Structure formats: C-alpha cells, structure tokens
C-alpha cells in the first residue's frame, strides 16, 4: 500500500523560494495546497489591494509544471487567521 502525503504551503511574496519548495516535494506528494495571501491587517503593507503577493509568487505557482494536477492554489485575505489558528 502506497501512502498518500498532502502538503500545505502558506506563501506571501515567496518568489525566491516557491519554485524550489514545490520541486522539492512534488514527487512525494499526493496533493499540494498552496494558500497565498495576506494574513491579516498587520501584513497589509506587504500585499496588493486584493491581499495577494506583490511579487511573482502566483505566476510561478501557475507556471510550475504540474502534469498530475497535484497543486491547488487558494488565494484571498485571511482576516481571521489568528482566531482560526487558535481553534486548532
């Protein structure tokens, strides 16, 4: 029996590392969920008007070679991140 591994990545302005990160886990992954976006009002200065990365992070994720369609990109603002994190 082959185990299925799911990976989660939280990214904001990660253009220098996101491709290497995806490449490093792709072969072992069953699925990769990339959450991209602003983590709250304290991070607003690092995000665009929609709460996303200011750099090419999203373009690099979308351009990553994903023939098995393992990568799911979730984008948005996470205004209740602290409260959501504390639930776990």
C-alpha positions as CSV (number, residue, x, y, z in Angstrom):
1,X,0.0,0.0,0.0
2,X,1.4,3.4,-1.0
3,X,0.8,6.2,1.5
4,X,-0.7,9.5,0.3
5,X,1.0,12.6,1.5
6,X,-0.6,16.0,1.5
7,X,1.5,19.1,1.8
8,X,0.4,22.6,2.7
9,X,2.3,25.8,1.9
10,X,1.5,29.3,3.1
11,X,3.0,31.9,0.8
12,X,3.2,35.7,0.5
13,X,5.9,37.3,-1.6
14,X,7.7,34.0,-1.9
15,X,9.1,34.3,-5.4
16,X,12.6,33.4,-4.3
17,X,11.6,30.1,-2.7
18,X,8.2,28.8,-4.0
19,X,9.5,27.0,-7.1
20,X,12.2,25.2,-5.1
21,X,9.7,24.3,-2.5
22,X,7.3,22.8,-5.0
23,X,10.0,21.0,-6.8
24,X,11.3,19.5,-3.5
25,X,8.0,17.9,-2.5
26,X,6.3,17.3,-5.8
27,X,7.4,13.7,-6.4
28,X,6.3,12.6,-2.8
29,X,3.0,14.5,-2.8
30,X,-0.5,13.3,-3.4
31,X,-1.7,16.9,-3.2
32,X,-0.1,20.2,-2.5
33,X,-2.3,23.0,-1.2
34,X,-0.8,26.5,-1.6
35,X,-2.5,29.2,0.4
36,X,-1.4,32.6,-0.9
37,X,-2.5,35.9,0.5
38,X,-2.4,38.4,3.3
39,X,-2.6,37.0,6.8
40,X,-4.3,40.0,8.4
41,X,-4.2,43.7,8.7
42,X,-0.7,43.7,10.2
43,X,0.6,42.4,6.9
44,X,-1.3,44.8,4.6
45,X,1.9,46.7,3.7
46,X,3.3,43.5,2.2
47,X,0.2,42.8,0.0
48,X,-1.5,44.2,-3.1
49,X,-5.1,45.7,-3.0
50,X,-6.6,42.2,-3.2
51,X,-4.4,40.8,-0.4
52,X,-2.0,38.9,-2.7
53,X,1.7,38.9,-3.1
54,X,3.4,41.9,-4.6
55,X,6.0,39.8,-6.5
56,X,5.7,36.9,-9.0
57,X,4.7,34.2,-6.5
58,X,1.4,33.5,-8.1
59,X,2.8,33.5,-11.6
60,X,5.5,31.0,-10.5
61,X,2.9,28.7,-8.9
62,X,0.7,28.8,-12.0
63,X,3.8,28.2,-14.3
64,X,5.1,25.2,-12.3
65,X,5.0,22.0,-14.3
66,X,2.1,20.1,-12.7
67,X,1.2,17.3,-15.2
68,X,-0.5,15.2,-12.5
69,X,-2.6,18.2,-11.3
70,X,-1.4,17.9,-7.7
71,X,-1.3,21.6,-6.9
72,X,-4.3,23.5,-5.6
73,X,-3.9,27.3,-5.3
74,X,-6.1,29.1,-2.8
75,X,-6.0,32.9,-2.8
76,X,-7.5,35.6,-0.6
77,X,-7.4,37.6,2.5
78,X,-7.4,35.8,5.8
79,X,-8.7,38.4,8.3
80,X,-9.5,35.8,11.0
81,X,-6.2,33.9,10.7
82,X,-5.3,34.3,14.3
83,X,-8.7,33.1,15.5
84,X,-8.7,30.3,13.0
85,X,-5.2,29.2,14.1
86,X,-6.2,29.2,17.7
87,X,-9.1,26.8,17.1
88,X,-6.6,24.0,16.4
